[in-house]
Amino acid sequence: MNNKKVYLTRLLPRAAMEAFGKICDYDANTEPRQATREEIINAFKNYHIVVTMLNDKIDAEIINNANPDLKLIANYGVGFNNIDVKTAFEKSIYVTNTPDVLTDATADLAWTLLFSAARRVIEGDKIVRTSSFEWAPEYLLGYDVTGKTLGIIGAGRIGTNFGKKAALGFNMKVIYFGRHNCEELDKIGAKRVEFEELLKTSDFISLHVPLTDQTKYLIGAKEFEMMKPTAILINTARGPVIDEKALTHALKRGIIAGAGLDVYENEPEVEAGLKILDNVVLMPHVGSATYGTRNAMGFMIAKNIAAVLEGHEPPNLIKLK
C-alpha cells in the first residue's frame, strides 16, 4: 500500500469501500452520524487525503490549518459548495467531485417529485393508511403532466437529462433558461427563453443550478407572483436557491399549486411551515440514493485517489473559472 494516509468522514457503501481497500490504507468515521467539526479538523491536520461528504463544511480555517502535505479533498457528490475551493487552490490542494454518475438518479428523483406533487400521491397514501375513502368525480384531483410545459432553470447535465425525458417520454413542451444554448435540448425541440418568460408560462418548473452568489434566492416572493397559480416547483439542486419562507407563503396562499423538494435552505432543518402543508412533497436530500449510483460515486472517488497516489492529476479535478 502507498504510505499516504486517507481518511473518510463517513463510510461509503460496501462495494465502494472494497474498492478503497484495494488501493490504499484508510481510516474513517465509523459512527452512523455526520463527522463533527473537531473530527474533520483532526483529519485535515493528520492525513494526506480526505474524503468529504456534502454536509461537511470545509472552510478556509480548516484548509489553512491542514497538514502541509494534504494533497486531495475528494467530495462525495457532484456539488462542492461545502468546500472553500479557492483557498484549497491557493494551497495547491486538489478538490474533486463525482459528476455524471448521478445524473440519471437525480433526474429520476425530480420526476418522482413532479409526479407525486402533480397527482397528490402523498395525500392519497395518507388517506388510504389512516381512513376510509370513497370515489367521486372530483375526489383528490391533480394536474395533468403529459403535453404540459416544463421550464428548466439550469441546463447542465441533470437539467438536460430531465428535459429529454420530459419531451421524449411525456410529450412535454420544454423551455429552458441558461447562460448558453443547450445543443442536446435544442435537438429535441426545446427552446431557450428569458427567465421571466419561463416563470410566467411553465406548468412545471424544475431547478438544476449550482449554488452561487448569483443563484441564492433565485426564486423568491417576486418570482412566485410571476408563476401560474397552477404551477408546481421542483428543486433537486441546492436548498438556498429558493427562499423557503416565500415558498411557504406561496403554497399556503395558493399563489402556486404545489412543490416537490429534495433540498433545503438550512439542511437538515426545514422551514416549519412547509411540514404542515399538504401541497408540498418533502424528501431528505436523496437525489443520488440508489445502490448503483452511490457505489459508482465511490468508485469514482477511488479512481481520483489512485491517480493522486501515483503522482497524477485526478480525473475529476474541480478547476476555478
C-alpha positions in Angstrom: 0.0 0.0 0.0 1.1 3.6 -0.5 2.2 5.3 2.6 -0.1 8.3 2.1 -2.9 8.3 4.7 -6.5 8.6 3.7 -9.5 9.5 5.9 -13.2 9.3 5.1 -15.5 11.5 7.1 -18.2 8.7 6.7 -18.2 5.2 5.4 -19.4 4.6 1.9 -21.5 1.6 0.6 -19.7 -1.7 1.0 -18.7 -2.2 -2.7 -17.1 1.2 -2.7 -15.2 0.5 0.5 -13.9 -2.7 -1.0 -12.6 -0.7 -3.9 -10.8 1.7 -1.5 -9.2 -1.3 0.3 -7.5 -2.3 -2.9 -5.7 1.0 -3.5 -4.9 2.4 -0.1 -5.0 2.1 3.7 -7.6 4.3 5.2 -9.3 5.4 8.4 -12.8 6.5 8.7 -15.6 7.9 10.9 -17.4 4.6 11.5 -20.2 6.0 13.5 -23.7 6.3 11.9 -23.6 10.1 12.0 -22.0 13.1 10.4 -18.4 13.8 11.4 -18.0 16.5 13.9 -16.1 19.7 13.1 -13.4 18.6 15.6 -13.0 15.2 13.8 -12.8 17.0 10.4 -10.2 19.4 11.7 -8.1 16.5 13.1 -8.4 14.6 9.8 -7.2 17.6 7.8 -4.2 18.0 10.2 -3.2 14.4 10.1 -4.0 12.9 6.7 -2.8 13.4 3.1 -6.2 12.8 1.5 -9.6 13.4 3.0 -12.9 12.1 1.5 -15.7 14.5 2.5 -19.5 14.4 2.4 -21.8 17.2 1.0 -22.8 18.2 4.6 -19.2 18.6 5.8 -18.4 22.3 5.8 -14.7 22.6 4.7 -13.9 26.3 5.2 -10.8 28.4 4.9 -9.9 27.9 8.6 -9.8 24.1 8.2 -7.8 24.3 5.0 -5.3 26.8 6.2 -4.6 24.7 9.2 -4.3 21.4 7.3 -1.4 19.1 7.0 1.2 20.8 4.7 1.2 17.6 2.7 -2.5 17.4 2.2 -2.9 16.5 -1.5 -6.6 16.0 -2.1 -10.1 16.8 -0.9 -12.4 14.3 -2.6 -16.0 15.3 -2.2 -18.7 12.6 -2.4 -21.2 14.3 -4.6 -21.4 16.5 -7.7 -21.9 19.7 -5.7 -19.0 21.3 -3.9 -20.3 24.5 -2.4 -19.5 23.0 1.0 -15.8 23.4 0.3 -13.8 26.6 0.0 -12.3 25.6 -3.3 -10.5 29.0 -3.8 -8.5 28.5 -0.6 -7.7 24.9 -1.5 -6.5 26.1 -4.9 -4.2 28.7 -3.3 -2.7 25.9 -1.1 -2.2 23.7 -4.1 -4.7 21.1 -2.8 -6.7 19.2 -5.4 -10.5 19.2 -5.0 -12.6 16.6 -6.8 -16.3 15.8 -7.1 -18.3 12.9 -8.7 -20.1 14.3 -11.8 -22.0 12.3 -14.5 -22.6 9.1 -12.5 -25.6 10.6 -10.5 -27.2 12.4 -13.4 -29.9 9.8 -14.1 -30.7 9.1 -10.5 -31.2 12.8 -9.6 -33.2 13.4 -12.7 -35.4 10.4 -11.9 -36.0 11.7 -8.4 -37.0 15.1 -9.9 -39.6 13.1 -11.9 -40.7 11.3 -8.7 -41.3 14.7 -7.0 -43.0 16.1 -10.0 -45.5 13.3 -10.4 -46.0 13.0 -6.6 -46.9 16.7 -6.4 -49.0 16.8 -9.5 -51.1 13.7 -8.7 -51.1 14.2 -4.9 -49.5 10.9 -4.2 -48.5 11.6 -0.6 -52.0 12.9 0.3 -53.6 9.8 -1.3 -51.2 7.4 0.5 -52.0 9.1 3.8 -55.8 8.8 3.3 -55.6 5.1 2.5 -53.4 4.4 5.5 -55.4 6.4 8.0 -59.1 6.4 6.9 -61.7 5.1 4.5 -62.2 6.6 1.1 -65.0 6.8 -1.5 -64.5 7.5 -5.2 -66.2 10.7 -6.5 -65.8 12.7 -9.8 -63.9 15.5 -8.1 -62.1 13.5 -5.4 -58.4 14.2 -5.0 -58.0 15.9 -8.4 -54.5 16.6 -9.5 -52.8 18.1 -12.6 -52.1 16.6 -16.0 -48.4 16.1 -16.9 -48.3 14.8 -20.4 -48.2 17.6 -23.0 -47.8 20.4 -20.5 -45.0 23.0 -20.4 -41.9 22.2 -18.4 -39.5 25.0 -17.6 -35.9 24.0 -16.7 -33.7 26.5 -14.9 -30.1 25.4 -15.4 -29.5 23.2 -18.5 -26.5 21.3 -17.2 -26.2 17.5 -17.1 -29.1 16.9 -14.8 -31.4 19.6 -16.2 -30.7 18.3 -19.8 -31.4 14.7 -18.8 -34.6 15.8 -17.1 -35.7 17.8 -20.2 -35.0 15.0 -22.6 -37.1 12.6 -20.6 -39.9 15.1 -20.4 -40.0 15.7 -24.2 -39.4 12.2 -25.4 -41.3 10.3 -22.6 -44.3 12.6 -21.9 -44.5 14.8 -25.0 -44.0 17.9 -22.9 -43.1 21.3 -24.3 -39.7 22.0 -22.8 -38.4 25.5 -22.4 -35.2 26.4 -20.5 -33.2 29.3 -19.1 -29.4 29.2 -19.0 -26.4 31.3 -19.9 -25.9 29.4 -23.2 -27.9 27.4 -25.7 -28.0 23.7 -24.9 -27.5 21.7 -28.1 -28.9 18.5 -26.7 -32.1 20.2 -25.6 -32.4 22.2 -28.8 -32.2 18.9 -30.8 -35.5 17.7 -29.2 -37.3 20.9 -29.9 -36.7 22.7 -26.6 -36.5 26.5 -26.6 -34.2 28.7 -24.6 -36.2 31.6 -23.2 -35.7 34.5 -20.8 -36.1 34.0 -17.1 -39.4 35.9 -16.7 -41.0 34.2 -19.7 -40.2 30.8 -18.2 -41.7 31.7 -14.9 -44.9 33.1 -16.5 -45.6 30.3 -19.0 -44.4 27.0 -17.3 -46.8 24.5 -15.8 -43.9 22.8 -14.0 -40.6 24.4 -13.1 -37.5 22.4 -12.2 -34.3 23.9 -10.7 -30.9 22.5 -11.7 -28.5 25.3 -10.9 -25.4 25.2 -8.6 -25.5 27.4 -5.5 -23.5 30.6 -6.1 -23.9 34.2 -5.1 -26.0 34.7 -8.2 -28.3 31.8 -7.6 -29.0 32.2 -3.9 -32.7 33.1 -3.5 -33.1 32.9 -7.3 -36.7 32.0 -6.5 -38.4 34.3 -4.0 -41.7 36.2 -3.5 -41.3 38.3 -6.7 -40.8 35.1 -8.8 -43.7 33.2 -7.2 -46.0 36.1 -8.1 -45.0 35.7 -11.8 -45.9 31.9 -11.9 -49.2 30.4 -12.8 -51.5 29.7 -9.8 -51.4 26.1 -11.1 -47.6 25.9 -11.3 -45.6 23.2 -9.5 -42.0 23.9 -8.5 -39.4 21.1 -8.2 -36.0 21.5 -6.5 -33.3 18.8 -6.6 -30.4 21.4 -6.9 -29.5 23.3 -3.7 -31.8 24.5 -1.0 -30.8 28.2 -0.8 -31.8 28.7 -4.4 -35.3 29.1 -3.0 -36.4 31.5 -0.3 -38.2 28.9 1.9 -40.3 31.5 3.8 -41.5 32.9 0.5 -42.2 29.4 -0.8 -44.2 28.6 2.3 -46.3 31.7 1.8 -46.9 31.0 -1.9 -48.1 27.5 -1.1 -50.2 28.5 1.8 -51.9 31.3 -0.1 -52.4 29.4 -3.3 -50.0 31.6 -5.3 -48.7 28.4 -6.8 -50.3 25.0 -6.7 -47.5 22.8 -5.3 -43.9 21.9 -4.8 -41.5 19.0 -4.6 -38.3 19.4 -2.6 -35.2 17.2 -2.0 -33.0 20.0 -0.7 -33.5 22.8 1.8 -32.2 26.2 2.7 -30.8 25.3 6.1 -30.3 21.5 6.0 -31.1 19.4 7.8 -33.6 21.9 9.2 -36.7 22.5 7.2 -38.9 25.6 7.3 -41.6 24.6 9.9 -44.5 25.9 7.8 -43.6 23.6 4.9 -44.0 20.5 7.1 -47.7 21.1 7.7 -48.7 21.8 4.1 -50.3 19.0 2.0 -49.3 20.6 -1.3 -45.6 20.1 -0.9 -43.7 16.8 -1.2 -40.6 16.6 1.0 -37.6 14.2 0.6 -34.4 14.1 2.7 -31.8 15.0 0.1 -31.6 11.6 -1.6 -31.3 12.5 -5.3 -28.4 10.1 -5.8 -29.6 7.5 -3.4 -29.7 4.3 -5.5 -27.5 1.3 -4.9 -25.8 1.6 -8.3 -25.3 5.4 -8.2 -23.8 5.6 -4.6 -21.4 2.8 -5.4 -20.4 4.4 -8.7 -19.7 7.7 -6.8 -17.4 5.7 -4.5 -15.6 4.0 -7.4 -15.0 7.5 -9.0 -13.5 8.8 -5.7 -11.3 5.7 -5.6 -10.0 6.5 -9.1 -9.3 10.1 -8.1 -7.4 8.9 -5.1 -5.4 6.3 -7.1 -4.4 9.0 -9.6 -3.1 11.3 -6.8 -1.3 8.4 -5.1 0.5 7.7 -8.4 1.5 11.3 -8.7 -1.0 12.3 -11.4 -3.7 14.9 -11.6 -7.1 13.4 -10.6 -9.6 12.9 -13.5 -12.4 14.8 -11.8 -10.5 17.8 -10.7 -12.5 21.0 -10.0 -10.9 24.0 -11.6 -11.5 27.6 -10.8 -13.1 29.6 -13.6 
